[in-house]
Amino acid sequence: MRRPFPGLAVDLGSARTRVWLPGRGLIVDAPTVVPPGSGCTHPVQRGSVVDAEGAARLLGRLPADHPALVGRRPVVVLTTPVLCDAGHRAAALAALEALRPRTVLTIDSVRAVALGTSADLSEPLLIVDVGAHLTEVALLVGGAVSAAHRTPLGTLDLGEITTAAALAGSVAETVAGMLCGDLAPWTLDALERGVLLSGGGALRPEIVHHLARRLRAPIQPAPAPHTAAVRGAAAALSAEEGHPALVPCRDRRDAPR
């Protein structure tokens, strides 16, 4: 069975919030910022929701801007940073209350990227997602996250102190750790296939160059890398109930009246 309309895919990022409506595409791509004087200006920081009320105000404007959502209780698939804690998950769910969702499901951002790029999950896949304020590295085996690491650095941190080379070095250290444990065979296979690079960092040639140099592996920037995660969440929303990439329901609301 397909999930009932309306459904929304939401990527609540530190720098930008993106919302995808199946059949319409990307309907929101806006800074994750609320007006000064109404709480924390940046309700999401380094991959964590620090002001649920501010994030709710941001999302609460959606029905007014898109009349098709007025009076409807959508099914929402939310991307969550890999290794996110319970505090972030609870705050994100609280913020989504502004949309009066019927059901909320979550999917790891790295798995969403794999879905959004139609990656072949039959073989090990190494994903590096370089966002504005957060970099995630994950090894997917059989479509599941077998190892993951996150660093609170991103493209907006690059400058004289934090360089693209330093960011690539941090990623390389994480991958080196994967090569020293039980995951070494799968990590080697993934490196031979090539690293899937997503997020805004995939649009930065210097990041691509330093990653290829440090990892000694081909780097494959994702198509439209900044929207890969929200596209993957939308794909999960449209998938069948038992799709292996979809996380089981985290929060279920009352049935619609």
Secondary structure, DSSP 4 states (H G I P E B T S, - for coil): -PPPSPEEEEEE-SSEEEEEETTTEEEEEEES---TTSS-S-SEETTEES-HHHHHHHHHTHHHH-GGGTT---EEEEEE-TT--HHHHHHHHHHHGGG--SEEEEEEHHHHHHHHTT--TTS-EEEEEE-SS-EEEEEEETTEEEEEEEES--GGGBTTTB-HHHHHHHHHHHHHHHTTSTTHHHHHHHHHH-EEEESGGGG-HHHHHHHHHHHTS-EEEPSSGGGHHHHHHHHHHHS-TT-TTSPPPSEE-PPP-
